Amino acid sequence: MSHSVSIILPVINETFSLKETVDILETENKGDILEHIIVVCGKTTPESRAVIAELQKQYSHIMLHEQKLKFLGGAVREAFDLAKGTHTVMMASDLETDPHLIKDFIALSKKEPEIIITATRWKTKGGFAGYNPLKLAFNWVFQKMFSIMYWTSLSDMTYGFRIFPTKLIQSIRWEELRHPFLFETVLKPLRLGVKVIEIPTRWEARKEGESQNPFHVNFLYFRTGFKIRFMSRGRIRK
């Protein structure tokens, strides 16, 4: 199969940011995107659903999926199984993941189709705008700790902004439902020996809606990191 991309966009309360995300992706990557998989749930607002309906009129390759599993991890796990492209992008619909970076993801994935390409906020030309200072310090320490534990040079393993070979993500047994799922999506491939490269990006706080990631959930990342580090490879694959 020739190179093609499935874009996963979970939606709760995004409106203009969702539309801007999709419009940028379509403008800059026309011909490469096979489908957008927009995932909604019972909490998705009527305003967001109205924007999705308008986008479906504008772009014929937008799929709407009502998730059954709970939380962000459940939404993306279901979308992973639905993806039809050779590669799948995991990103946000609130502009906290820069849609302009997708063209670079796609270009690199064409050159090295078997690897994962992920964004990092911690390297030169990356950065943060509007990030809570306490969470920022916590994030830095966390990244350093787990990069040592996993013997990797990756600097931003919790940022859920990546492009994967679809066959890879559909071959892995995913377990997390909450936001630590984003961490799981890089740790399990690392344990399987998959090459992961980073490209820098600047993170800016969302301009609409509310985060669905309460602060206490961040402590669950430790459980995920330790569990996968000592998990057998046989348990990682389906």
C-alpha positions as CSV (number, residue, x, y, z in Angstrom):
1,M,0.0,0.0,0.0
2,S,1.2,3.5,-0.8
3,H,1.8,5.9,2.1
4,S,-1.4,7.2,3.7
5,V,-2.3,8.8,7.0
6,S,-5.1,8.4,9.5
7,I,-5.5,11.4,11.8
8,I,-7.1,10.7,15.3
9,L,-8.9,13.7,16.9
10,P,-10.7,13.2,20.2
11,V,-13.3,15.9,20.8
12,I,-15.0,17.0,24.0
13,N,-15.5,20.8,24.0
14,E,-13.4,22.1,21.0
15,T,-15.1,24.2,18.3
16,F,-13.0,26.8,16.5
17,S,-9.8,25.1,17.5
18,L,-11.1,21.8,16.0
19,K,-12.0,23.5,12.7
20,E,-8.7,25.3,12.5
21,T,-6.8,22.1,13.2
22,V,-8.6,20.2,10.4
23,D,-8.4,23.1,7.9
24,I,-4.6,23.4,8.4
25,L,-4.1,19.6,8.1
26,E,-6.1,19.6,4.9
27,T,-4.4,22.6,3.4
28,E,-0.9,21.5,4.1
29,N,-1.3,17.7,3.6
30,K,-3.8,17.3,0.8
31,G,-3.3,13.9,-0.8
32,D,-1.5,12.3,2.2
33,I,-4.5,12.2,4.6
34,L,-6.7,9.2,4.0
35,E,-9.1,9.9,6.8
36,H,-9.8,11.9,10.0
37,I,-11.2,9.8,12.8
38,I,-13.0,12.2,15.1
39,V,-13.9,10.4,18.4
40,V,-16.7,11.7,20.5
41,C,-18.4,10.6,23.7
42,G,-21.4,11.4,26.0
43,K,-19.5,14.5,27.3
44,T,-18.9,16.0,23.8
45,T,-20.8,19.2,23.7
46,P,-23.6,20.0,21.2
47,E,-21.5,22.9,19.9
48,S,-18.6,20.6,19.1
49,R,-20.9,18.1,17.4
50,A,-22.3,21.0,15.2
51,V,-18.7,21.9,14.1
52,I,-18.0,18.2,13.3
53,A,-21.2,18.0,11.2
54,E,-20.0,21.1,9.2
55,L,-16.6,19.6,8.7
56,Q,-18.1,16.4,7.4
57,K,-20.0,18.4,4.8
58,Q,-16.7,20.1,3.8
59,Y,-14.4,17.1,3.9
60,S,-15.8,13.7,2.7
61,H,-13.2,11.6,4.5
62,I,-14.1,12.5,8.1
63,M,-15.3,9.5,10.2
64,L,-17.3,10.1,13.4
65,H,-16.8,7.5,16.1
66,E,-18.7,7.2,19.3
67,Q,-16.4,5.7,21.9
68,K,-17.3,2.9,24.1
69,L,-14.3,2.6,26.4
70,K,-13.8,5.4,28.9
71,F,-11.5,8.5,28.9
72,L,-8.8,9.6,26.5
73,G,-7.0,6.3,26.3
74,G,-10.2,4.5,25.5
75,A,-11.0,6.9,22.7
76,V,-7.6,6.6,21.0
77,R,-7.4,2.8,21.5
78,E,-10.7,2.4,19.7
79,A,-9.5,4.8,16.9
80,F,-6.2,2.8,16.6
81,D,-8.2,-0.3,15.6
82,L,-10.3,1.7,13.1
83,A,-7.3,3.3,11.3
84,K,-6.9,2.3,7.6
85,G,-3.9,4.4,6.7
86,T,-0.4,3.0,6.6
87,H,0.4,5.5,9.4
88,T,-1.6,7.0,12.2
89,V,-1.3,10.4,13.9
90,M,-2.2,10.8,17.5
91,M,-2.8,14.5,18.4
92,A,-5.3,16.9,20.1
93,S,-8.1,19.0,18.6
94,D,-7.5,22.0,20.9
95,L,-4.3,23.4,19.2
96,E,-2.1,22.3,22.1
97,T,-0.5,20.1,19.4
98,D,0.6,22.2,16.4
99,P,-1.1,21.0,13.2
100,H,1.6,22.7,11.1
101,L,4.0,20.0,12.4
102,I,2.1,17.2,10.7
103,K,3.7,17.9,7.3
104,D,7.1,17.2,8.9
105,F,5.8,14.0,10.6
106,I,4.6,12.8,7.2
107,A,7.8,13.7,5.3
108,L,9.9,11.8,7.9
109,S,7.6,8.8,8.0
110,K,7.9,8.5,4.2
111,K,11.7,8.3,4.5
112,E,11.6,5.9,7.5
113,P,8.2,4.1,7.4
114,E,9.0,1.7,10.3
115,I,9.8,4.2,13.0
116,I,7.8,6.4,15.4
117,I,8.2,10.1,15.1
118,T,7.2,12.1,18.2
119,A,7.2,15.8,19.1
120,T,9.3,17.2,22.0
121,R,8.8,20.4,23.9
122,W,12.1,20.1,25.7
123,K,14.7,20.5,23.0
124,T,16.0,23.5,21.1
125,K,13.3,25.3,19.1
126,G,10.7,23.7,21.3
127,G,9.3,25.2,24.5
128,F,6.2,26.0,26.6
129,A,3.8,29.0,26.7
130,G,1.2,29.1,29.5
131,Y,2.3,25.9,31.2
132,N,1.9,25.7,35.0
133,P,5.4,26.2,36.6
134,L,4.9,23.5,39.2
135,K,3.8,21.0,36.5
136,L,6.7,22.1,34.3
137,A,9.3,21.3,37.0
138,F,7.5,18.0,37.7
139,N,7.5,17.1,34.0
140,W,11.2,17.8,33.6
141,V,12.2,15.6,36.6
142,F,9.8,12.9,35.4
143,Q,11.2,12.8,31.9
144,K,14.8,12.6,33.1
145,M,13.9,9.8,35.5
146,F,12.3,7.6,32.9
147,S,14.7,8.3,30.2
148,I,17.4,6.8,32.4
149,M,15.2,3.9,33.4
150,Y,14.5,3.0,29.8
151,W,18.0,3.8,28.5
152,T,16.7,6.3,25.9
153,S,17.7,9.8,24.9
154,L,14.0,10.8,24.4
155,S,13.2,14.0,26.2
156,D,9.3,14.1,26.1
157,M,7.8,10.7,26.5
158,T,4.4,11.9,27.9
159,Y,3.5,14.3,25.1
160,G,0.8,12.5,23.0
161,F,1.8,14.0,19.6
162,R,3.1,11.2,17.4
163,I,2.9,9.4,14.1
164,F,3.1,5.6,14.2
165,P,3.2,2.8,11.6
166,T,-0.4,1.6,11.8
167,K,0.5,-2.1,11.8
168,L,2.7,-1.6,14.9
169,I,0.0,0.1,17.0
170,Q,-2.6,-2.5,15.9
171,S,-0.3,-5.3,17.0
172,I,0.2,-4.1,20.6
173,R,-2.0,-4.9,23.6
174,W,-2.9,-1.5,25.0
175,E,-4.1,-1.3,28.6
176,E,-4.4,2.3,29.9
177,L,-7.6,4.3,29.7
178,R,-6.7,7.6,31.2
179,H,-3.9,10.1,30.1
180,P,-1.0,7.7,31.0
181,F,-2.0,5.9,27.8
182,L,0.0,8.6,26.0
183,F,3.1,7.4,28.0
184,E,2.2,3.8,27.2
185,T,2.2,4.5,23.4
186,V,6.0,5.2,23.5
187,L,7.1,2.9,26.3
188,K,5.8,-0.4,24.8
189,P,7.3,0.3,21.3
190,L,10.6,1.1,23.1
191,R,10.5,-2.2,24.9
192,L,9.9,-3.9,21.5
193,G,13.0,-2.2,20.1
194,V,11.2,0.2,17.8
195,K,13.2,3.3,16.8
196,V,11.7,6.6,18.0
197,I,12.9,10.0,16.9
198,E,12.0,13.4,18.2
199,I,11.4,16.7,16.5
200,P,10.9,19.9,18.5
201,T,7.7,21.8,18.8
202,R,6.4,24.7,20.9
203,W,3.5,24.0,23.2
204,E,0.8,26.7,23.9
205,A,-2.1,26.4,26.3
206,R,-5.5,25.7,24.8
207,K,-7.6,28.7,24.0
208,E,-11.0,27.2,24.6
209,G,-12.6,24.5,26.7
210,E,-11.2,22.8,29.8
211,S,-8.6,20.1,30.2
212,Q,-9.9,16.6,30.9
213,N,-6.7,15.6,32.7
214,P,-7.0,16.4,36.5
215,F,-3.6,16.9,38.2
216,H,-3.9,13.8,40.4
217,V,-4.0,11.6,37.3
218,N,-0.3,12.6,36.7
219,F,0.8,10.3,39.5
220,L,-0.6,7.3,37.6
221,Y,2.2,7.8,35.1
222,F,4.6,6.3,37.6
223,R,2.6,3.1,37.8
224,T,2.5,2.9,34.0
225,G,6.3,3.5,33.7
226,F,7.3,0.9,36.3
227,K,4.9,-1.7,35.1
228,I,5.9,-1.6,31.4
229,R,9.7,-1.5,32.3
230,F,9.5,-5.0,33.8
231,M,6.8,-6.4,31.4
232,S,7.8,-9.3,29.2
233,R,7.7,-8.6,25.4
234,G,5.3,-11.5,25.0
235,R,2.7,-9.6,27.1
236,I,3.2,-6.4,25.0
237,R,2.1,-8.0,21.7
238,K,-1.5,-9.1,21.1
